[in-house]
Amino acid sequence: MGDDPVLYQIRVYGHLGPTLLMAFPAFAPEQQGTETVLTGLLPDASALYGVLSEMEGLGLDLLEVRRVSARPNPFPPKGDAP
């Protein structure tokens, strides 16, 4: 396991307004129908649990948490170059 940040998408029910979105500055919001998808990099699992705890405390209806990918390495190993 590496120490690289991981990209997550978190889907919640409803449209989050500017005030609620201020609670999640690391995430970019996108409205999809009746849901809001928050996408952002988190440094580790404890940060993810912190975000989920904040959502619970705010009474948000969590629908999905998806690990999209780890941050791509800007310096791939020399053997992987085309």
N, CA, C and O atoms as a DFTB+ gen file, in Angstrom:
328 C
 N C O
     1  1       0.837      -1.183       0.000
     2  2       0.000       0.000       0.000
     3  2       0.881       1.244       0.000
     4  3       1.885       1.321       0.707
     5  1       0.475       2.210      -0.811
     6  2       1.251       3.431      -0.892
     7  2       0.665       4.532      -0.036
     8  3      -0.386       4.389       0.590
     9  1       1.382       5.624      -0.038
    10  2       0.925       6.785       0.718
    11  2       0.278       7.817      -0.187
    12  3       0.066       8.957       0.225
    13  1      -0.038       7.430      -1.423
    14  2      -0.628       8.368      -2.369
    15  2      -2.091       8.616      -2.027
    16  3      -2.783       7.704      -1.574
    17  1      -2.569       9.841      -2.240
    18  2      -3.994      10.122      -2.043
    19  2      -4.837       9.285      -3.008
    20  3      -4.369       8.878      -4.071
    21  1      -6.067       9.044      -2.621
    22  2      -6.987       8.237      -3.414
    23  2      -8.178       9.111      -3.806
    24  3      -8.683       9.895      -3.003
    25  1      -8.613       8.957      -5.058
    26  2      -9.765       9.702      -5.559
    27  2     -11.038       8.945      -5.210
    28  3     -11.174       7.761      -5.518
    29  1     -11.980       9.649      -4.557
    30  2     -13.260       9.063      -4.174
    31  2     -14.406       9.843      -4.783
    32  3     -14.309      11.050      -5.007
    33  1     -15.508       9.125      -5.051
    34  2     -16.789       9.751      -5.374
    35  2     -17.772       9.326      -4.296
    36  3     -17.925       8.141      -4.000
    37  1     -18.432      10.314      -3.719
    38  2     -19.413      10.061      -2.669
    39  2     -20.741      10.631      -3.139
    40  3     -20.852      11.822      -3.431
    41  1     -21.751       9.765      -3.208
    42  2     -23.072      10.154      -3.708
    43  2     -24.033      10.281      -2.525
    44  3     -24.152       9.369      -1.707
    45  1     -24.713      11.424      -2.448
    46  2     -25.711      11.650      -1.403
    47  2     -27.023      12.053      -2.054
    48  3     -27.047      12.586      -3.164
    49  1     -28.116      11.788      -1.342
    50  2     -29.434      12.145      -1.848
    51  2     -29.671      13.635      -1.649
    52  3     -29.352      14.183      -0.593
    53  1     -30.227      14.286      -2.652
    54  2     -30.594      15.692      -2.562
    55  2     -29.514      16.600      -3.126
    56  3     -28.389      16.180      -3.399
    57  1     -29.889      17.833      -3.286
    58  2     -28.963      18.863      -3.763
    59  2     -28.374      19.576      -2.554
    60  3     -29.108      20.107      -1.720
    61  1     -27.059      19.587      -2.463
    62  2     -26.403      20.273      -1.354
    63  2     -26.183      21.728      -1.741
    64  3     -25.617      22.021      -2.794
    65  1     -26.629      22.624      -0.895
    66  2     -26.448      24.055      -1.133
    67  2     -25.060      24.511      -0.735
    68  3     -24.262      23.727      -0.219
    69  1     -24.771      25.785      -0.975
    70  2     -23.446      26.333      -0.691
    71  2     -23.008      26.163       0.763
    72  3     -21.829      25.924       1.027
    73  1     -23.925      26.283       1.691
    74  2     -23.562      26.169       3.107
    75  2     -23.105      24.754       3.442
    76  3     -22.083      24.576       4.105
    77  1     -23.851      23.749       2.990
    78  2     -23.444      22.363       3.247
    79  2     -22.159      22.015       2.511
    80  3     -21.323      21.283       3.041
    81  1     -21.991      22.527       1.303
    82  2     -20.784      22.220       0.537
    83  2     -19.529      22.783       1.198
    84  3     -18.433      22.265       0.982
    85  1     -19.676      23.831       1.997
    86  2     -18.519      24.391       2.697
    87  2     -17.922      23.380       3.683
    88  3     -16.758      23.500       4.066
    89  1     -18.708      22.395       4.088
    90  2     -18.219      21.373       5.009
    91  2     -17.285      20.374       4.326
    92  3     -16.626      19.576       4.992
    93  1     -17.233      20.424       2.982
    94  2     -16.442      19.454       2.224
    95  2     -15.555      20.165       1.203
    96  3     -15.740      19.990      -0.001
    97  1     -14.600      20.961       1.667
    98  2     -13.791      21.775       0.748
    99  2     -12.876      20.965      -0.167
   100  3     -12.428      21.474      -1.194
   101  1     -12.592      19.716       0.190
   102  2     -11.708      18.894      -0.639
   103  2     -12.434      18.268      -1.831
   104  3     -11.816      17.586      -2.648
   105  1     -13.744      18.499      -1.930
   106  2     -14.548      17.827      -2.951
   107  2     -15.148      18.808      -3.946
   108  3     -15.525      19.928      -3.600
   109  1     -15.225      18.350      -5.202
   110  2     -15.921      19.094      -6.257
   111  2     -17.319      18.506      -6.379
   112  3     -17.459      17.301      -6.591
   113  1     -18.365      19.336      -6.248
   114  2     -19.732      18.821      -6.322
   115  2     -20.253      18.786      -7.755
   116  3     -19.869      19.598      -8.597
   117  1     -21.140      17.821      -8.009
   118  2     -21.837      17.739      -9.294
   119  2     -23.258      17.253      -9.025
   120  3     -23.457      16.224      -8.381
   121  1     -24.233      17.992      -9.518
   122  2     -25.623      17.588      -9.373
   123  2     -25.953      16.574     -10.456
   124  3     -25.682      16.809     -11.633
   125  1     -26.537      15.448     -10.065
   126  2     -26.972      14.421     -11.010
   127  2     -28.389      14.029     -10.638
   128  3     -28.610      13.215      -9.741
   129  1     -29.338      14.614     -11.335
   130  2     -30.738      14.361     -11.010
   131  2     -31.053      14.874      -9.618
   132  3     -30.845      16.048      -9.315
   133  1     -31.559      13.980      -8.772
   134  2     -31.910      14.369      -7.401
   135  2     -30.773      14.110      -6.423
   136  3     -30.971      14.145      -5.209
   137  1     -29.582      13.849      -6.953
   138  2     -28.449      13.510      -6.101
   139  2     -27.282      14.474      -6.308
   140  3     -27.203      15.179      -7.313
   141  1     -26.391      14.482      -5.335
   142  2     -25.139      15.241      -5.444
   143  2     -23.991      14.252      -5.361
   144  3     -23.950      13.405      -4.469
   145  1     -23.058      14.367      -6.298
   146  2     -21.861      13.533      -6.293
   147  2     -20.681      14.429      -5.943
   148  3     -20.426      15.429      -6.616
   149  1     -19.967      14.064      -4.890
   150  2     -18.788      14.794      -4.451
   151  2     -17.561      13.983      -4.854
   152  3     -17.462      12.801      -4.523
   153  1     -16.635      14.603      -5.559
   154  2     -15.433      13.922      -6.035
   155  2     -14.211      14.645      -5.499
   156  3     -14.097      15.865      -5.623
   157  1     -13.298      13.889      -4.901
   158  2     -12.093      14.519      -4.379
   159  2     -11.065      13.521      -3.889
   160  3     -11.361      12.346      -3.671
   161  1      -9.853      14.016      -3.722
   162  2      -8.738      13.208      -3.228
   163  2      -8.705      13.231      -1.703
   164  3      -8.856      14.281      -1.079
   165  1      -8.506      12.063      -1.123
   166  2      -8.343      11.958       0.325
   167  2      -7.024      11.247       0.603
   168  3      -6.664      10.307      -0.104
   169  1      -6.296      11.694       1.638
   170  2      -4.960      11.158       1.883
   171  2      -4.930       9.739       2.439
   172  3      -3.960       9.013       2.222
   173  1      -5.983       9.333       3.158
   174  2      -5.961       8.011       3.775
   175  2      -7.358       7.631       4.247
   176  3      -8.300       8.415       4.137
   177  1      -7.476       6.408       4.776
   178  2      -8.770       5.894       5.214
   179  2      -9.359       6.715       6.356
   180  3     -10.575       6.895       6.419
   181  1      -8.524       7.212       7.250
   182  2      -9.063       7.993       8.370
   183  2      -9.707       9.285       7.868
   184  3     -10.683       9.750       8.455
   185  1      -9.184       9.865       6.805
   186  2      -9.804      11.061       6.225
   187  2     -11.172      10.715       5.639
   188  3     -12.122      11.487       5.767
   189  1     -11.266       9.552       4.995
   190  2     -12.555       9.113       4.453
   191  2     -13.564       8.927       5.581
   192  3     -14.702       9.385       5.481
   193  1     -13.150       8.261       6.647
   194  2     -14.061       8.065       7.778
   195  2     -14.471       9.387       8.405
   196  3     -15.601       9.526       8.874
   197  1     -13.570      10.356       8.419
   198  2     -13.909      11.684       8.926
   199  2     -14.979      12.356       8.081
   200  3     -15.904      12.966       8.618
   201  1     -14.861      12.250       6.771
   202  2     -15.859      12.824       5.864
   203  2     -17.208      12.132       6.065
   204  3     -18.244      12.792       6.139
   205  1     -17.189      10.807       6.155
   206  2     -18.436      10.070       6.354
   207  2     -19.082      10.412       7.692
   208  3     -20.306      10.494       7.787
   209  1     -18.279      10.610       8.712
   210  2     -18.794      11.012      10.022
   211  2     -19.430      12.395       9.955
   212  3     -20.483      12.634      10.546
   213  1     -18.782      13.303       9.231
   214  2     -19.336      14.657       9.052
   215  2     -20.681      14.587       8.337
   216  3     -21.618      15.299       8.701
   217  1     -20.778      13.736       7.327
   218  2     -22.037      13.585       6.591
   219  2     -23.136      13.053       7.499
   220  3     -24.276      13.514       7.452
   221  1     -22.779      12.079       8.323
   222  2     -23.754      11.536       9.267
   223  2     -24.212      12.616      10.248
   224  3     -25.403      12.740      10.532
   225  1     -23.264      13.388      10.758
   226  2     -23.597      14.457      11.695
   227  2     -24.497      15.530      11.089
   228  3     -25.292      16.152      11.793
   229  1     -24.370      15.740       9.793
   230  2     -25.208      16.725       9.099
   231  2     -26.538      16.140       8.639
   232  3     -27.376      16.852       8.086
   233  1     -26.730      14.847       8.868
   234  2     -27.990      14.207       8.499
   235  2     -28.129      13.943       7.010
   236  3     -29.248      13.829       6.508
   237  1     -27.017      13.846       6.293
   238  2     -27.093      13.586       4.856
   239  2     -27.399      12.111       4.610
   240  3     -26.981      11.242       5.375
   241  1     -28.130      11.845       3.541
   242  2     -28.525      10.489       3.173
   243  2     -27.481       9.932       2.203
   244  3     -27.534      10.201       1.003
   245  1     -26.535       9.159       2.731
   246  2     -25.446       8.596       1.947
   247  2     -25.967       7.463       1.069
   248  3     -26.620       6.541       1.560
   249  1     -25.677       7.533      -0.226
   250  2     -26.120       6.513      -1.167
   251  2     -24.993       5.592      -1.623
   252  3     -25.201       4.394      -1.813
   253  1     -23.786       6.165      -1.801
   254  2     -22.700       5.371      -2.357
   255  2     -21.361       6.024      -2.062
   256  3     -21.238       7.249      -2.060
   257  1     -20.362       5.190      -1.814
   258  2     -18.974       5.630      -1.725
   259  2     -18.203       4.774      -2.714
   260  3     -18.255       3.545      -2.661
   261  1     -17.491       5.428      -3.612
   262  2     -16.745       4.699      -4.640
   263  2     -15.300       5.168      -4.675
   264  3     -15.019       6.361      -4.792
   265  1     -14.396       4.215      -4.573
   266  2     -12.980       4.512      -4.762
   267  2     -12.739       4.486      -6.270
   268  3     -12.857       3.443      -6.913
   269  1     -12.401       5.643      -6.818
   270  2     -12.240       5.739      -8.263
   271  2     -10.857       5.265      -8.659
   272  3     -10.721       4.424      -9.547
   273  1      -9.819       5.797      -8.008
   274  2      -8.453       5.381      -8.328
   275  2      -7.486       6.059      -7.385
   276  3      -7.823       7.012      -6.682
   277  1      -6.289       5.544      -7.393
   278  2      -5.205       6.245      -6.722
   279  2      -4.713       7.321      -7.677
   280  3      -4.919       7.228      -8.886
   281  1      -4.070       8.328      -7.139
   282  2      -3.514       9.388      -7.979
   283  2      -2.482       8.770      -8.918
   284  3      -1.620       8.013      -8.472
   285  1      -2.558       9.087     -10.223
   286  2      -1.566       8.526     -11.136
   287  2      -0.163       9.020     -10.802
   288  3       0.036      10.172     -10.416
   289  1       0.788       8.132     -10.958
   290  2       2.190       8.467     -10.692
   291  2       2.730       9.295     -11.853
   292  3       2.744       8.805     -12.982
   293  1       3.182      10.547     -11.619
   294  2       3.693      11.355     -12.719
   295  2       5.045      10.872     -13.213
   296  3       5.515      11.317     -14.260
   297  1       5.682       9.961     -12.469
   298  2       6.992       9.425     -12.846
   299  2       6.912       7.914     -12.923
   300  3       7.344       7.230     -11.996
   301  1       6.359       7.366     -14.028
   302  2       6.242       5.906     -14.125
   303  2       7.608       5.251     -14.158
   304  3       8.593       5.882     -14.543
   305  1       7.675       3.978     -13.755
   306  2       8.960       3.274     -13.828
   307  2       9.504       3.305     -15.250
   308  3       8.735       3.290     -16.211
   309  1      10.813       3.347     -15.386
   310  2      11.445       3.492     -16.698
   311  2      11.052       2.396     -17.671
   312  3      11.011       2.645     -18.876
   313  1      10.761       1.196     -17.197
   314  2      10.392       0.093     -18.073
   315  2       9.008       0.244     -18.696
   316  3       8.688      -0.470     -19.646
   317  1       8.169       1.166     -18.181
   318  2       6.809       1.347     -18.685
   319  2       6.706       2.381     -19.788
   320  3       5.622       2.568     -20.341
   321  1       7.783       3.054     -20.129
   322  2       7.729       4.104     -21.150
   323  2       7.502       3.480     -22.516
   324  3       8.043       2.410     -22.794
   325  1       6.703       4.131     -23.394
   326  2       6.435       3.591     -24.729
   327  2       7.657       3.628     -25.604
   328  3       7.601       3.210     -26.761
